[in-house]
Amino acid sequence: MLTRISSVDTFKNIILSFSSVIQLGDSCILNGFSRALAVQREAEIFFGNEGNFPSYAIFRMPLQLPPINESISFITHNRTPIIKANNINITAVSNSSIVHIGNTKHASMEVRIKHIRQLLPRGHEQDMG
């Protein structure tokens, strides 16, 4: 694990939602996961069978991560073991996001959203009222 210390005097967050996390302190593994259906309709109709994530292929497909082939070499020189921030002000954290203050070894985030647009057949616009 890294040996730097994170120091924050003031932390302010207004909104935290939808599988999001505020992590204060060190961690070994951070995993974020969220899935959503975003339905836009011209008419307010509920079919009763909605919300079944496995019925949509996007939620069943395996996550395909590109291979990392680059060779990375670097030298670090930490003049001080402290990362210091006076103020952190965040408006909102949403959809499988993580605000992390501290050290971590591994971080992974995944969000899957299925956008559905349901339009009325042309010629029915006057039915909308």
Summary of the structure (lengths in Angstrom):
residues: 129
radius of gyration: 21.9
end to end distance: 61.8
largest distance: 70.0
contacts: 243
relative contact order: 0.43
helix: 9%
strand: 48%
